[in-house]
Amino acid sequence: MPSTRASLRSADLVPDERFAVFLEIFAHARSASAPLTSMGSDYQQMFSTLALAWEAGEIGDLPGALARLDVAIDVRNATADIRSGGATSAA
């Protein structure tokens, strides 16, 4: 499997029908992975916590909850200490 878009065009790439769909997805212009941030993957846990609360009926205002989550992720990302694997720094 190639790891860069440039490697998709490599003459050394041997086509394998079993992986063709994955290569198509990887090559698609709108295909991307989650961006690297100083908070690591903490935002995924934050979103998961919100999603579980929504599913449990604990959130009445989903747009408001998502807006607050957006702000919380921005704050967490701004205060994350990359040296501690994304944990919030004690400033």
N, C-alpha and C positions, 0 to 999 in steps of 0.2 A: 504494500500500500504506500502510495506517495505521501509525503508529509508537507509538501508545499505545492502551490499551484504550478510553479515552474516545472516541478518534477512530473506533473501530469503529461507534459509534452516531451518527456525524455524518450529517446529512442531505446533506452534500456528497459523501459516499462513493458513487461510482458502481459498482454491482456488476459484476464481470467474472468470468464463469464459469471462465476460465483460472486465476484466483487463489482461487476459492472454497475449495478444500481448505486452502490456507495460512491463509486468514482463519479457518476453523473451528479449526485448530490454535492459532492465535494467541489466539483467544477462549476456548479451553478453560481451565477453572479451574486445572488442573494443568500448564499449559504455562508454561514459564519459561526464561529464558536463564541462563547461568552467572553466579553473583554476581560483582560487581566486588570485587576484593581489592587490597591494596597490592602484592601480588606479581605482579599482572597475570595472564598466562596461563602462568606458569612451572609451575603445578601440572599443566597438560595435558602438558607435556614430561616431567615427573617420572613421571606415570602411564603415558605412552607407553613410557618406558624400562623401567618395571617390566613392562608387558604384553609387550614384545619379549623380555625376559629369560625370562618365563614360557613364552612360545611356543617359545623355544629350549631349554627344559628346564633352565634354569639356576636355577630356583626350585623347591625341594621343598615348602616350606610356604607355600602361597598365602595363607591367612588371616593368618599371621604377617607375611608380606611386606606385605600390605595394611595391617595395623595399624602397622607401622613406617613405611610411606609416609604414613599419616594423620598420625602424629606429626611426620615430617619436613616435611610441608606446613604444619602448624600452626606449627612453629618458623620455617620460611622466611617464612611470612606475617607472623609477629610481628616479624621482623627486616628485612623488606623496606623499602627506602627508596623511597617513592612518587616522589620527584624523579628517580630514576635509572631509571624505567620498570620497576620491580619487582626490580631487582638487589638482592642482599643488601647492606645497609649495612656499612661497615667500622667497627664500633663497638669 
